[in-house]
Amino acid sequence: MSSDPLWGDPLSEAADSVTVPFPGELGDVTAARLAAAGYLGTLALGQPPASAEHRDDILLAVSELAANAIQYAPGPFVLSLRRTFDGIHVVVADTNPDPPEPRRYHPSKGGGIGWHLIQALADEVSVVPGDDGKEIHLFLPW
């Protein structure tokens, strides 16, 4: 098996973190999820998640954050994942300094559930505003 420059050698200890920039296009939701899946797959070689649901929850949270970045903060965004002592720290940095606002779910209009879902999946959520945008930090179990 060859070494991949993004993920490192999968037979050695998994990378502690990964950071991937995206231009902010619709297909980047899938690309962000795939990048997270690749990182988690490599991480699982050395330390599998306590439950398969943890991996799925992280991928769902990444998908929701990427979709929100594209919809509400047009422009590029950056996804970072890193292993912590008790889970995974996910960060999405986007170009909109405004914090997310929970919306009511409207089945006929679509949407409105993503931010609530993120809050339910993560052990901890914080939003750090900056001059050029914000960072959303999630801590999820692994």
Accessible surface in RSA format (square Angstrom, percent):
REM  Atomic radii and reference values for relative SASA: ProtOr
REM  Chains: A
REM  Algorithm: Lee & Richards
REM  Probe-radius: 1.40
REM  Slices: 20
REM RES _ NUM      All-atoms   Total-Side   Main-Chain    Non-polar    All polar
REM                ABS   REL    ABS   REL    ABS   REL    ABS   REL    ABS   REL
RES MET A   1   181.76  94.1 100.89  66.8  80.87 192.5 111.40  94.7  70.35  93.2
RES SER A   2    96.02  81.1  75.69 101.0  20.33  46.8  51.06 108.7  44.97  63.0
RES SER A   3    74.79  63.2  49.16  65.6  25.64  59.1  33.86  72.1  40.93  57.3
RES ASP A   4    58.72  41.1  55.43  55.2   3.28   7.8  21.92  51.6  36.80  36.7
RES PRO A   5   139.14 101.4 100.14  91.3  39.00 141.8 112.56  92.9  26.58 165.2
RES LEU A   6    91.37  50.9  71.93  51.5  19.44  48.9  76.41  53.7  14.96  40.3
RES TRP A   7    42.05  16.9  39.28  19.0   2.76   6.5  24.11  12.9  17.94  29.1
RES GLY A   8    29.68  36.6   0.00   N/A  29.68  36.6  28.54  78.3   1.14   2.5
RES ASP A   9    59.73  41.8  52.98  52.7   6.74  15.9  14.74  34.7  44.98  44.9
RES PRO A  10    24.50  17.9  21.37  19.5   3.13  11.4  21.42  17.7   3.08  19.1
RES LEU A  11   142.17  79.2 107.42  76.8  34.75  87.3 110.73  77.8  31.44  84.6
RES SER A  12    63.36  53.5  45.10  60.2  18.26  42.1  45.78  97.5  17.59  24.6
RES GLU A  13   153.26  88.0 124.91  94.5  28.35  67.5  58.33 112.8  94.94  77.5
RES ALA A  14    11.85  10.9   4.31   6.6   7.54  17.2   4.53   6.4   7.32  19.4
RES ALA A  15    34.65  31.9  21.74  33.6  12.90  29.4  32.78  46.2   1.86   4.9
RES ASP A  16   102.78  72.0  96.33  95.9   6.45  15.2  30.79  72.5  71.99  71.8
RES SER A  17    61.09  51.6  46.15  61.6  14.94  34.4  11.99  25.5  49.10  68.8
RES VAL A  18     9.81   6.5   3.97   3.6   5.83  14.1   9.74   8.5   0.06   0.2
RES THR A  19    80.73  57.4  60.46  61.3  20.26  48.3  41.11  55.2  39.61  59.9
RES VAL A  20    21.99  14.5  21.72  19.7   0.27   0.6  21.99  19.1   0.00   0.0
RES PRO A  21    98.37  71.7  85.81  78.2  12.55  45.6  86.10  71.1  12.27  76.2
RES PHE A  22    15.90   8.0  12.28   7.6   3.62   9.4  14.85   9.0   1.05   3.0
RES PRO A  23    82.70  60.3  63.63  58.0  19.07  69.3  70.52  58.2  12.17  75.7
RES GLY A  24    15.32  18.9   0.00   N/A  15.32  18.9   0.14   0.4  15.18  34.0
RES GLU A  25   110.51  63.4 105.34  79.7   5.18  12.3  40.79  78.9  69.72  56.9
RES LEU A  26   146.58  81.6 136.87  97.9   9.72  24.4 136.87  96.1   9.72  26.2
RES GLY A  27    52.47  64.7   0.00   N/A  52.47  64.7  40.95 112.4  11.52  25.8
RES ASP A  28    13.17   9.2  13.17  13.1   0.00   0.0   0.00   0.0  13.17  13.1
RES VAL A  29    33.08  21.8  33.08  30.0   0.00   0.0  33.08  28.7   0.00   0.0
RES THR A  30    83.01  59.0  80.61  81.7   2.40   5.7  49.42  66.4  33.59  50.8
RES ALA A  31    38.21  35.1  31.61  48.8   6.60  15.0  34.76  48.9   3.45   9.1
RES ALA A  32     0.40   0.4   0.40   0.6   0.00   0.0   0.40   0.6   0.00   0.0
RES ARG A  33    89.96  37.8  89.96  45.9   0.00   0.0  27.43  37.5  62.53  37.9
RES LEU A  34   117.14  65.2 109.77  78.5   7.37  18.5 109.97  77.2   7.17  19.3
RES ALA A  35    10.82  10.0   6.14   9.5   4.69  10.7  10.03  14.1   0.79   2.1
RES ALA A  36     0.00   0.0   0.00   0.0   0.00   0.0   0.00   0.0   0.00   0.0
RES ALA A  37    21.17  19.5  16.70  25.8   4.47  10.2  16.99  23.9   4.18  11.1
RES GLY A  38    26.34  32.5   0.00   N/A  26.34  32.5  23.66  64.9   2.68   6.0
RES TYR A  39     1.52   0.7   1.51   0.9   0.00   0.0   1.51   1.1   0.00   0.0
RES LEU A  40     0.23   0.1   0.00   0.0   0.23   0.6   0.01   0.0   0.21   0.6
RES GLY A  41    33.24  41.0   0.00   N/A  33.24  41.0  29.04  79.7   4.20   9.4
RES THR A  42    15.42  11.0  12.29  12.5   3.12   7.4   3.16   4.2  12.26  18.5
RES LEU A  43    10.07   5.6   9.80   7.0   0.27   0.7   9.80   6.9   0.27   0.7
RES ALA A  44    29.39  27.0  22.13  34.1   7.26  16.5  22.41  31.6   6.98  18.5
RES LEU A  45   115.79  64.5  80.97  57.9  34.82  87.5  84.76  59.5  31.03  83.5
RES GLY A  46    61.58  75.9   0.00   N/A  61.58  75.9  29.70  81.5  31.88  71.4
RES GLN A  47    83.75  46.8  83.06  60.7   0.70   1.7  26.88  57.2  56.87  43.1
RES PRO A  48    92.85  67.7  82.43  75.1  10.42  37.9  82.43  68.1  10.42  64.8
RES PRO A  49    29.51  21.5  15.83  14.4  13.67  49.7  15.83  13.1  13.67  85.0
RES ALA A  50    93.46  85.9  48.39  74.7  45.07 102.5  60.55  85.3  32.91  87.2
RES SER A  51    39.89  33.7  32.24  43.0   7.65  17.6  28.55  60.8  11.34  15.9
RES ALA A  52    78.32  72.0  65.79 101.5  12.53  28.5  68.86  97.0   9.46  25.1
RES GLU A  53   122.37  70.3 122.09  92.4   0.28   0.7  38.10  73.7  84.27  68.8
RES HIS A  54    38.50  21.0  38.07  26.5   0.43   1.1  25.47  26.3  13.03  15.2
RES ARG A  55    85.77  36.0  85.77  43.7   0.00   0.0  26.18  35.8  59.59  36.1
RES ASP A  56    75.19  52.7  72.77  72.4   2.43   5.7  24.44  57.5  50.75  50.6
RES ASP A  57    41.11  28.8  40.95  40.8   0.15   0.4   1.52   3.6  39.58  39.5
RES ILE A  58     0.16   0.1   0.16   0.1   0.00   0.0   0.16   0.1   0.00   0.0
RES LEU A  59     5.09   2.8   5.09   3.6   0.00   0.0   5.09   3.6   0.00   0.0
RES LEU A  60    62.60  34.9  62.60  44.8   0.00   0.0  62.60  44.0   0.00   0.0
RES ALA A  61     0.00   0.0   0.00   0.0   0.00   0.0   0.00   0.0   0.00   0.0
RES VAL A  62     0.27   0.2   0.25   0.2   0.02   0.1   0.25   0.2   0.02   0.1
RES SER A  63    15.77  13.3  14.92  19.9   0.85   2.0  14.40  30.7   1.37   1.9
RES GLU A  64    38.04  21.8  37.57  28.4   0.47   1.1   1.11   2.1  36.94  30.2
RES LEU A  65     2.06   1.1   0.44   0.3   1.62   4.1   0.44   0.3   1.62   4.4
RES ALA A  66     0.58   0.5   0.58   0.9   0.00   0.0   0.58   0.8   0.00   0.0
RES ALA A  67    37.42  34.4  33.77  52.1   3.65   8.3  35.25  49.6   2.17   5.7
RES ASN A  68    31.06  21.4  30.01  29.0   1.06   2.5  10.71  25.8  20.35  19.7
RES ALA A  69     2.08   1.9   0.59   0.9   1.49   3.4   1.08   1.5   1.00   2.6
RES ILE A  70    31.01  17.6  22.24  16.6   8.77  21.1  22.24  16.0   8.77  23.8
RES GLN A  71   116.21  65.0  90.93  66.5  25.28  60.2  33.29  70.9  82.92  62.9
RES TYR A  72    93.04  43.4  80.89  46.0  12.15  31.6  83.35  62.6   9.69  11.9
RES ALA A  73     1.59   1.5   0.28   0.4   1.31   3.0   1.29   1.8   0.30   0.8
RES PRO A  74   104.85  76.4  89.06  81.2  15.79  57.4  91.28  75.4  13.57  84.4
RES GLY A  75    24.50  30.2   0.00   N/A  24.50  30.2  19.50  53.5   5.01  11.2
RES PRO A  76    80.64  58.8  78.45  71.5   2.19   7.9  78.57  64.9   2.07  12.8
RES PHE A  77     2.50   1.3   0.55   0.3   1.95   5.1   2.35   1.4   0.15   0.4
RES VAL A  78    52.22  34.4  51.72  46.8   0.50   1.2  51.72  44.9   0.50   1.4
RES LEU A  79     0.62   0.3   0.58   0.4   0.04   0.1   0.58   0.4   0.04   0.1
RES SER A  80    29.21  24.7  28.94  38.6   0.28   0.6  17.92  38.2  11.29  15.8
RES LEU A  81     0.83   0.5   0.05   0.0   0.77   1.9   0.64   0.4   0.19   0.5
RES ARG A  82   106.67  44.8 106.60  54.3   0.07   0.2  39.00  53.3  67.67  41.0
RES ARG A  83    49.32  20.7  35.27  18.0  14.05  33.4  21.22  29.0  28.10  17.0
RES THR A  84    19.83  14.1  10.83  11.0   9.00  21.4  17.19  23.1   2.64   4.0
RES PHE A  85   191.80  96.0 151.65  93.9  40.15 104.5 163.86  99.3  27.94  80.0
RES ASP A  86    95.66  67.0  73.06  72.7  22.60  53.4  31.58  74.3  64.08  63.9
RES GLY A  87     2.47   3.0   0.00   N/A   2.47   3.0   2.47   6.8   0.00   0.0
RES ILE A  88     0.59   0.3   0.00   0.0   0.59   1.4   0.00   0.0   0.59   1.6
RES HIS A  89    17.72   9.7  16.79  11.7   0.93   2.4  15.93  16.4   1.79   2.1
RES VAL A  90     0.00   0.0   0.00   0.0   0.00   0.0   0.00   0.0   0.00   0.0
RES VAL A  91    18.91  12.4  18.86  17.1   0.05   0.1  18.86  16.4   0.05   0.1
RES VAL A  92     1.74   1.1   1.68   1.5   0.06   0.1   1.68   1.5   0.06   0.2
RES ALA A  93    28.20  25.9  26.20  40.4   2.01   4.6  26.52  37.4   1.68   4.4
RES ASP A  94    13.31   9.3   4.33   4.3   8.98  21.2   2.17   5.1  11.14  11.1
RES THR A  95    55.47  39.5  40.29  40.8  15.18  36.2  37.18  49.9  18.29  27.6
RES ASN A  96    33.29  23.0  30.32  29.3   2.97   7.2   8.20  19.7  25.09  24.3
RES PRO A  97    61.72  45.0  58.16  53.0   3.57  13.0  58.24  48.1   3.48  21.6
RES ASP A  98    88.22  61.8  85.69  85.3   2.53   6.0  17.72  41.7  70.50  70.3
RES PRO A  99    79.90  58.2  75.69  69.0   4.21  15.3  75.69  62.5   4.21  26.1
RES PRO A 100    35.01  25.5  12.41  11.3  22.60  82.2  23.83  19.7  11.18  69.5
RES GLU A 101   139.28  80.0 123.27  93.3  16.01  38.1  38.78  75.0 100.49  82.0
RES PRO A 102    83.06  60.5  61.12  55.7  21.94  79.7  61.59  50.8  21.47 133.4
RES ARG A 103   109.76  46.1 100.35  51.2   9.41  22.4  53.74  73.4  56.02  34.0
RES ARG A 104   196.75  82.6 184.72  94.2  12.03  28.6  67.44  92.2 129.31  78.4
RES TYR A 105   121.31  56.6 100.31  57.1  21.00  54.6  66.11  49.7  55.20  68.0
RES HIS A 106    77.42  42.3  77.23  53.7   0.20   0.5  44.73  46.1  32.70  38.0
RES PRO A 107   103.49  75.4  80.11  73.0  23.39  85.0  80.94  66.8  22.56 140.2
RES SER A 108   113.20  95.7  69.48  92.7  43.71 100.7  58.63 124.8  54.57  76.4
RES LYS A 109   165.33  80.7 127.99  78.5  37.34  88.9  87.25  78.5  78.08  83.2
RES GLY A 110    39.07  48.2   0.00   N/A  39.07  48.2  30.89  84.8   8.18  18.3
RES GLY A 111    41.12  50.7   0.00   N/A  41.12  50.7  27.90  76.6  13.22  29.6
RES GLY A 112     8.23  10.2   0.00   N/A   8.23  10.2   4.54  12.5   3.69   8.3
RES ILE A 113    92.27  52.5  92.09  68.6   0.17   0.4  92.27  66.4   0.00   0.0
RES GLY A 114    10.43  12.9   0.00   N/A  10.43  12.9   5.23  14.3   5.21  11.7
RES TRP A 115    28.78  11.5  25.13  12.2   3.65   8.6  16.74   8.9  12.03  19.5
RES HIS A 116    85.86  46.9  80.26  55.8   5.60  14.3  55.15  56.8  30.70  35.7
RES LEU A 117    48.41  27.0  45.68  32.7   2.73   6.9  48.29  33.9   0.13   0.3
RES ILE A 118     0.02   0.0   0.00   0.0   0.02   0.0   0.00   0.0   0.02   0.0
RES GLN A 119    84.14  47.0  68.81  50.3  15.33  36.5  28.33  60.3  55.80  42.3
RES ALA A 120    83.84  77.1  45.28  69.9  38.56  87.7  55.99  78.8  27.85  73.8
RES LEU A 121    33.26  18.5  21.62  15.5  11.64  29.3  23.84  16.7   9.42  25.3
RES ALA A 122    12.92  11.9   0.29   0.4  12.63  28.7   0.39   0.5  12.53  33.2
RES ASP A 123   110.52  77.4  72.85  72.5  37.67  89.1  28.39  66.8  82.13  81.9
RES GLU A 124   102.44  58.8  96.55  73.0   5.89  14.0  32.61  63.1  69.83  57.0
RES VAL A 125    35.55  23.4   7.44   6.7  28.12  67.8   7.47   6.5  28.08  76.2
RES SER A 126    45.27  38.3  39.17  52.3   6.10  14.1  35.39  75.4   9.87  13.8
RES VAL A 127    42.85  28.2  19.53  17.7  23.32  56.2  19.53  17.0  23.32  63.3
RES VAL A 128    74.82  49.2  72.11  65.3   2.71   6.5  73.18  63.6   1.65   4.5
RES PRO A 129    88.81  64.7  70.96  64.7  17.85  64.9  71.21  58.8  17.61 109.4
RES GLY A 130    40.67  50.2   0.00   N/A  40.67  50.2  34.34  94.2   6.33  14.2
RES ASP A 131   150.23 105.2 113.80 113.3  36.43  86.2  35.28  83.0 114.95 114.6
RES ASP A 132   128.96  90.3 108.96 108.4  20.01  47.3  43.33 102.0  85.64  85.4
RES GLY A 133     5.37   6.6   0.00   N/A   5.37   6.6   3.63  10.0   1.75   3.9
RES LYS A 134    14.15   6.9   8.49   5.2   5.66  13.5   6.42   5.8   7.74   8.2
RES GLU A 135    70.05  40.2  70.05  53.0   0.00   0.0  13.77  26.6  56.28  45.9
RES ILE A 136     7.08   4.0   7.08   5.3   0.00   0.0   7.08   5.1   0.00   0.0
RES HIS A 137    30.08  16.4  29.87  20.8   0.21   0.5  24.76  25.5   5.32   6.2
RES LEU A 138     0.04   0.0   0.04   0.0   0.00   0.0   0.04   0.0   0.00   0.0
RES PHE A 139    58.26  29.1  58.09  36.0   0.17   0.4  58.26  35.3   0.00   0.0
RES LEU A 140     2.54   1.4   0.25   0.2   2.30   5.8   0.78   0.5   1.76   4.7
RES PRO A 141    36.25  26.4  35.47  32.3   0.78   2.8  36.09  29.8   0.16   1.0
RES TRP A 142    15.13   6.1   1.80   0.9  13.33  31.3   9.66   5.1   5.47   8.9
END  Absolute sums over single chains surface
CHAIN  1 A     7851.8       6192.1       1659.6       4724.7       3127.1
END  Absolute sums over all chains
TOTAL          7851.8       6192.1       1659.6       4724.7       3127.1
